[in-house]
Amino acid sequence: MTSVWITIAALAVGTFAAKIAGPLTVGDHVPDGRGLRVTRLVAPAILAGLVVYETFTADGGFAIDARLAGLAAAAAGLAARLPMIVVVLLAAAATALTRALV
């Protein structure tokens, strides 16, 4: 078994353990209003941080390139309340066009 498959297996077991830990530890307890609101904000905040990090870093440093055009196009599409598939296609097209022109 290669190290890649060992890593995949370890991540699969870790994911399963994380998914099962919640119901096993809290049972039927439902969080109160404030705790639920905070929990709902965690995933978008982490995703936003990852998008910014991946957009502005390259080779261990700060970079501005075609990914920024795609992010700007996606932000404009979201601000215009376009469907998600249109936002993704718009961002991909803007990134591809910028890379083709530069």
C-alpha positions in Angstrom: 0.0 0.0 0.0 1.5 3.3 -1.0 1.6 6.4 1.2 -1.1 8.0 -0.9 -3.6 5.3 -0.1 -2.6 5.3 3.5 -3.3 9.1 3.6 -6.7 8.6 1.9 -7.6 5.8 4.3 -6.6 8.0 7.3 -8.6 10.9 6.1 -11.6 8.7 5.5 -11.4 7.3 9.0 -10.9 10.8 10.4 -13.9 12.2 8.5 -16.1 9.3 9.7 -14.9 9.8 13.3 -15.7 13.6 13.1 -19.1 12.9 11.7 -20.1 10.4 14.3 -18.6 12.3 17.3 -21.3 15.0 17.3 -24.3 12.8 17.7 -22.5 10.5 20.2 -21.4 13.4 22.4 -24.5 15.7 22.4 -27.3 13.1 21.7 -30.7 14.8 21.2 -29.5 18.2 22.6 -30.2 21.0 20.2 -28.0 24.1 20.6 -29.7 27.3 21.7 -30.3 30.2 19.3 -27.0 32.0 19.7 -24.9 28.8 19.5 -26.7 27.8 16.3 -26.2 31.2 14.7 -22.5 31.1 15.5 -22.2 27.5 14.1 -23.8 28.6 10.9 -21.3 31.3 10.4 -18.2 29.1 10.8 -18.3 27.3 7.4 -18.7 30.5 5.2 -15.9 32.2 7.2 -13.5 29.3 6.7 -14.4 29.1 3.0 -13.9 32.8 2.5 -10.5 32.6 4.2 -9.5 29.7 2.0 -10.6 31.5 -1.2 -8.6 34.7 -0.2 -5.6 32.6 0.7 -5.6 30.6 -2.5 -6.3 33.7 -4.6 -3.4 35.9 -3.4 -0.6 33.4 -2.7 1.8 31.7 -5.1 5.2 30.1 -4.4 5.1 31.1 -0.8 4.6 34.8 -1.5 1.9 37.4 -2.4 0.7 37.3 -6.0 -1.9 39.1 -8.1 -2.8 37.2 -11.3 -5.7 35.9 -13.3 -7.3 34.3 -10.2 -8.1 37.8 -9.0 -10.2 38.5 -12.1 -12.1 35.3 -11.6 -12.8 36.2 -7.9 -13.9 39.7 -8.9 -16.2 38.2 -11.6 -17.7 35.8 -9.0 -18.2 38.6 -6.5 -20.0 40.6 -9.2 -22.2 37.7 -10.1 -23.1 37.0 -6.5 -23.9 40.7 -6.0 -26.2 40.5 -9.0 -27.9 37.5 -7.4 -27.1 35.2 -10.4 -27.7 31.5 -10.1 -24.6 29.7 -8.7 -23.8 27.8 -11.9 -23.8 31.1 -13.8 -21.4 32.6 -11.1 -19.0 29.6 -11.4 -19.1 29.8 -15.3 -18.6 33.5 -15.2 -15.6 33.2 -12.8 -14.1 30.4 -14.9 -14.5 32.4 -18.1 -13.0 35.6 -16.6 -10.0 33.7 -15.3 -9.5 31.9 -18.6 -9.8 35.1 -20.6 -7.4 36.9 -18.4 -4.8 34.1 -18.7 -5.2 34.1 -22.4 -4.6 37.8 -22.7 -1.7 38.0 -20.3 
